[in-house]
Amino acid sequence: MRKIWGTFLLLPILLASCKDQNANDATASADITVKEEKAPAVEERFGFNLADFKVVRDTIRRGDSFGELMMANKVDYPKIFKISTEYKDTIDVRRIRVGRPYLILKSKDSLDAAQVFIYQNDVINYTVVDFRDSVHAYKGKRKVKYVPREASGIITSSLSETIMEQGIDYNVSNNLADIYAWTIDFFHLQRGDKFKVIYKEKYINDTIYAGATPIEAAYFEHNGEPIYAFAYESDSLKNVIDYYDEKANNLRRTFLRAPVKFSRISSKYNLKRRIAYYGYKVRPHKGTDFAAAIGTPIMATADGIVTESTRRGGNGKYVKIRHNGTYSTQYLHMKAQKVKKGDFVRQGDVIGWIGMTGNTGGPHVCYRFWKNGRQVDPLREKLPAAEPLPEPLRPEYFEFINPKKMQLDCIEYDQFPTEDMITMK
């Protein structure tokens, strides 16, 4: 009897315990159910959740126009007209470039109409045209991660080939050539010349390579002579950045050595030149010819005012620039000019492209150089250097470059040349 009574006494406790367990099981089941529910997909790109739209990805093709693309995707003409006329400074719809990728975000309803057009200017910059509600356009930038990078090399053939062989961004060779354009003759590099550089690489979403930043510090050893270069903002108000050596001397000169990058001299300045075609008579050549492929950009070698941009006789299409009261330069045989008379150009600006207009046997630019009204050989002229860093800025500059110089000095070369490699032919 006691056992039975005891069982009755335990029954409420067991029932309560079972209720608690059932409640716990129900809660756990509910938890499991919640966890199994999938959250809406989120694919964030250019400030939009692409999961909210029907996405069309494509690239601009030859013959495409902004208006036709939008009309084909059911955008009303008044909206297209508004973007074309009121947002020219944001997106010039006449100049969308072949090969540029774009996205069209369309509604998921039965209308299937474009609501947003995203044009990718480059891997970082993009332009958004939003057709929803009030039509408008704006520019944006993708988030970029900057990764510090060091690189070095020993020249065995050319700077560009050495750069490419090591898998370094080709633009790094262009940047190096720009930095040392006034102090190193890149047409006569020696095997065994060395370089070291410090810069950053840009990545989007941690994986998509987006190019290299300008070089922060560099070291180039040419013919056994070491030349350091450090990027430094000498005028923060004007955002002027120049490259200076370890003694605060400006590496820039008033003139570039050549108007074309990575070209070769096909004919030098020569007042006693004889040509077989003319019976070996003396035909002075008062210019320096730089051979390059048709369409290669031609740069102004110094700041100045364009005094001529025309076509005349054997000179073909050419540009002439007055730099100051002493110096003028001229660039002949262009395919086309990019500047007109009266334009002010800066050193390094593209003023035209290599061509074969006028009397020429191959694509090149004939570069002519005047000093005090007389044509001279620019390669023999001792051109003035740019101003060094002002004295008051030097203490801060030296403090700024010290760690970068130590970093450069610690970089080891990726390859060491053998005796055969550095023996000149």
DRENPAVEX-820144 format. One line per 8 residues: their letters; for each residue x, y, z of C-alpha. Coordinates in steps of 0.2 Angstrom, whole numbers. Each point is the difference from the previous one (the first is absolute). Example, Ala and Ser with C-alpha at 12.3 -4.5 7.8 and 13.67 -1.06 7.14 Angstrom:
// DRENPAVEX-820144
AS) 62,-22,39; 6,17,-3
***
This chain:
// DRENPAVEX-820144
MRKIWGTF) 0,0,0; 14,12,4; 8,-4,-17; -16,4,-9; -2,16,10; 18,5,-3; -3,-3,-18; -15,12,0
LLLPILLA) 10,13,9; 14,-1,-13; -13,1,-15; -2,19,1; 18,3,0; 3,-12,-14; -14,8,-10; 7,18,4
SCKDQNAN) 18,-6,-6; -8,-7,-16; -8,16,-3; 16,10,2; 9,-13,-11; -13,2,-13; 1,19,1; 18,-1,-2
DATASADI) -1,-12,-14; -13,12,-8; 12,15,2; 14,-10,-7; -11,-5,-14; -5,18,-3; 19,5,1; 4,-13,-13
TVKEEKAP) -14,6,-11; 6,18,1; 18,-5,-4; -5,-10,-15; -9,16,-7; 12,8,-13; 2,18,1; -2,10,-16
AVEERFGF) 15,0,-11; 10,16,1; 12,4,-14; 6,18,3; 8,9,-15; 1,18,-4; -12,4,15; -14,-11,-6
NLADFKVV) -6,-18,5; 1,-8,-16; -12,-14,6; -14,13,0; 2,2,-19; 1,-10,-16; 18,3,-5; 7,2,-18
RDTIRRGD) 19,0,-1; 8,5,-16; 13,11,-9; -1,15,-11; 1,-6,-18; 5,9,-16; -16,9,-6; -8,0,17
SFGELMMA) -8,16,6; -7,5,17; -17,5,-7; -2,-17,-10; 6,-10,15; -13,8,11; -14,0,-13; 3,-19,-2
NKVDYPKI) -2,-2,19; -17,10,0; 6,17,7; -11,14,-6; 8,13,-12; -3,15,12; 11,-8,13; 14,-4,-12
FKISTEYK) -1,18,-7; 1,7,18; 16,-10,4; 7,5,-17; -2,18,2; 0,4,19; 14,-12,6; 13,3,-13
DTIDVRRI) 13,3,13; -4,-16,9; -1,-11,-15; 2,5,-18; -11,-13,-9; 9,4,-17; 16,-7,7; -3,-16,8
RVGRPYLI) 15,-11,-6; 0,-17,-9; 5,-14,12; -6,9,16; -11,-12,11; -17,5,6; -14,-6,10; -19,3,-3
LKSKDSLD) -11,-3,16; -17,-5,-6; -17,-1,9; -5,-18,5; -18,4,-5; -8,-3,-17; 5,17,-6; 18,-7,-1
AAQVFIYQ) 6,18,-1; 18,7,4; 0,10,16; 19,3,2; 14,1,-12; 18,-2,7; 14,4,-12; 18,-5,6
NDVINYTV) 12,14,-5; 14,-12,6; 3,-13,13; -3,13,14; -11,14,-6; -17,-2,-6; -15,10,-5; -18,-3,6
VDFRDSVH) -16,5,-10; -15,-2,10; -17,0,-9; -11,-3,15; -10,15,6; 9,16,-4; 13,-5,-13; 18,4,5
AYKGKRKV) 18,-5,-2; 15,0,11; 18,-7,1; 7,-13,13; 15,-9,4; 2,-18,5; 9,-4,17; 18,-3,-3
KYVPREAS) 13,-9,11; 18,6,-1; 14,-13,2; 18,6,2; 12,-7,-12; 18,-1,-3; 9,-4,-16; 17,-1,-7
GIITSSLS) 10,-6,-15; 16,0,-10; -1,6,-19; 5,-14,-12; -9,7,-15; -12,15,3; -9,7,15; -17,-5,-7
ETIMEQGI) 5,-18,-3; 8,-2,17; -15,7,8; -12,-12,-10; 11,-15,3; -2,2,19; -19,2,-1; 0,18,5
DYNVSNNL) -13,12,-6; 6,7,-17; -5,17,6; 14,0,13; 12,0,-15; -9,16,-7; 0,8,18; 19,-4,2
ADIYAWTI) 3,8,-18; -10,15,5; 10,3,16; 17,-2,-7; -4,7,-17; 11,15,3; 15,-9,8; 1,-17,-9
DFFHLQRG) 1,-3,-19; -12,-15,-1; 6,-2,-18; 17,-5,6; -3,-11,15; 14,-12,5; -1,-18,4; 2,-1,18
DKFKVIYK) -9,16,4; -11,-3,15; -16,7,8; -10,-1,15; -17,7,3; -13,2,14; -18,2,-5; -18,-7,4
EKYINDTI) -11,-11,-10; -19,3,-1; -13,-14,3; -19,0,-1; -9,-13,11; 18,-6,6; 2,-10,-17; -2,11,-15
YAGATPIE) 16,9,-5; -3,18,-4; 17,7,-4; 15,8,8; 1,16,10; 14,13,-5; 17,-5,7; 3,6,17
AAYFEHNG) 19,-3,0; 13,-7,-12; 18,-3,-3; 8,-2,-17; 18,-4,-3; 6,5,-17; 18,-3,-6; 4,-2,18
EPIYAFAY) -7,16,6; -14,-1,13; -15,12,-1; -13,0,13; -18,7,-3; -13,4,13; -17,7,-3; -3,15,11
ESDSLKNV) -14,13,0; 9,17,0; -16,11,-1; -15,-7,9; -11,14,-6; 3,-3,-18; 2,-19,3; 17,0,-9
IDYYDEKA) 9,-16,1; 18,-2,-7; 14,-13,2; 16,5,9; 16,-9,4; 8,-3,17; 7,17,0; -16,9,-4
NNLRRTFL) 4,4,-18; -14,-1,-13; 2,-14,-12; -11,10,-13; 8,10,-14; -8,14,-10; 0,-11,-15; -3,-19,-3
RAPVKFSR) 14,-9,-9; -13,-7,-13; -17,4,-5; -5,-19,-2; 2,-14,14; 10,-15,-4; 4,5,-17; 16,-1,-10
ISSKYNLK) 11,13,-8; -1,-4,-19; 10,15,-6; 10,13,11; 3,18,-3; 13,1,-13; 5,15,-10; 12,-10,-12
RRIAYYGY) -13,-14,-4; 2,-7,-17; -14,-10,-9; 2,-12,-14; -17,5,-8; 7,18,-2; 16,-6,-8; 9,0,17
KVRPHKGT) -2,19,1; 1,8,17; -18,2,7; 1,6,18; -12,-8,12; -4,13,13; -12,-12,10; 1,-16,10
DFAAAIGT) -12,-14,-7; -8,-11,13; -8,-16,-9; -15,-7,7; -16,-8,-5; -14,10,-9; -12,7,14; 13,0,14
PIMATADG) -3,16,10; 12,15,-2; 3,10,16; 5,19,2; 17,-1,7; -3,16,11; -13,12,5; -4,13,-13
IVTESTRR) -12,8,-13; -5,-8,-16; 5,12,-14; -4,-11,-15; -11,-15,-3; -1,-3,-18; 5,-9,-16; 14,6,-12
GGNGKYVK) 10,-8,-13; 13,-14,5; -3,4,18; -18,-8,-1; -11,3,15; 10,8,14; -1,10,16; 12,14,6
IRHNGTYS) 1,6,18; 9,16,7; 6,-5,17; 7,17,5; 11,14,-8; 14,-12,-2; -7,-17,-5; -12,-7,-13
TQYLHMKA) -4,-18,-6; -8,-7,-16; -8,-18,-3; -2,-5,-18; -9,-14,-10; -14,-2,12; -15,-11,-5; -11,13,9
QKVKKGDF) 2,14,12; -9,1,17; 3,19,3; -3,16,-9; 9,17,-2; -1,9,17; -2,-15,11; 11,0,16
VRQGDVIG) 7,-18,2; 9,-7,15; 16,-11,0; -6,-18,-5; -17,5,-7; -4,-10,-16; 0,12,-15; -2,-12,-14
WIGMTGNT) 4,-17,-7; 14,-8,-10; -4,-1,-18; 7,1,-18; -6,16,-7; 12,11,-10; 17,-7,-7; 4,-16,11
GGPHVCYR) 5,-17,-4; -8,-8,16; -10,5,16; 9,12,11; 0,17,7; 14,12,-5; 4,10,16; 7,18,-3
FWKNGRQV) 7,11,14; 4,18,-1; 11,10,11; 0,19,-2; -7,-2,-17; 13,-13,-6; -3,-18,-2; 11,-11,11
DPLREKLP) 2,-18,5; -11,-2,16; 10,-16,5; 16,11,2; -8,15,9; 3,1,18; -18,4,5; -4,9,17
AAEPLPEP) -6,-10,14; -16,4,10; 1,9,16; 5,-11,15; -10,-1,15; -1,16,10; 12,1,15; -14,2,13
LRPEYFEF) -8,-16,-6; 15,-11,1; 1,-5,18; -18,-7,-1; 4,-8,-17; 16,-9,7; -10,-7,14; -14,-6,-12
INPKKMQL) 12,-9,-12; 11,-9,14; -11,-15,2; -3,-2,-18; 18,1,-4; 4,-13,13; -14,-11,-8; 8,2,-17
DCIEYDQF) 17,-4,6; -7,-16,7; -8,-7,-15; 9,-14,-9; 1,-2,-18; -11,-15,-7; 14,-5,-12; 19,2,-1
PTEDMITM) 8,2,-17; 14,-12,-5; 15,6,-8; -7,-4,-17; -16,10,4; 9,16,3; 13,-2,-14; -4,13,-13
K) -1,-6,-18
***
